Amino acid sequence: MVASGLVAFLTYIYTKEDFTAWVWRVPFLISIVLVGVGTYIRLKIDESVLFQAAQAQKKIPRVPCRSS
């Protein structure tokens, strides 16, 4: 919803020529920043104790989506 709102806002502010020339890239550039922030957060958060225990006992399935 935020991305759609941003595109709508940018479409309202800039002319059609500006939008097709360069403004359409702005949401993609912002998403690159968000991917970097998400990766940083993911690398800094420790795994849960239950996951670490299951990993130590090798109880993590290799193919989690496969039916049993």
FENTAWO-V966146 format. One record per residue. SS is DSSP state (A for helix, B for strand, O for the rest). NEAR is the number of other ideal C-beta (glycine too) atoms within 8 Angstrom. Layout:
ss = [SS SS]
near = [NEAR NEAR]
This chain:
ss = [O A A A A A A A A A A A A O O A A A A A A O A A A A A A A A A A A A A A A A A A A A A A O O O O A A A A A A A A O O O O O O O O O O O O]
near = [4 5 8 7 8 11 10 8 8 12 9 5 5 7 5 5 6 9 11 7 6 6 11 9 7 10 11 8 8 9 9 8 8 8 8 8 8 8 8 8 8 7 6 5 6 3 6 6 5 6 9 9 8 9 10 6 6 5 6 8 6 4 5 6 3 6 2 2]
